[in-house]
Amino acid sequence: MVFEEIDFYPGNVTYEDFNIDISKPLDYDDDGLKEDMFKVQYPYNYILDIGWYDGVHKFIIYVIKDFDWDNPVIRKQCDLVHLRHNTEICALFIRELLSKK
């Protein structure tokens, strides 16, 4: 699992349908790539959302505030190799924002 070692505190994983074996190259037909793959809900209406987007052939990590998907706080595109690292950066960013509340 890509995300099991990431500390999402104080968030709660609310959706997890990410079953990709990161030790193998992506199989675009069989890996279940889709826009809704992983979601963490945080206090103060922050969301960390991860999905696959065919248009760019990348994973996109969104940090959203107040369900404003048109104006994400963060939008990071990455490949599978960098997904864990970029997810961790976004989770730390949200934790830092929340520590100032």
Secondary structure, DSSP 8 states (H G I E B T S, - for coil): --STT---TT-EEEEE-----TTS---TTTS---S-SEEEEEGGGEEEEEEEETTTTEEEEEEEETT-TTS-SEEEEE-HHHHHHHHHHHHHHHHHHHHT-
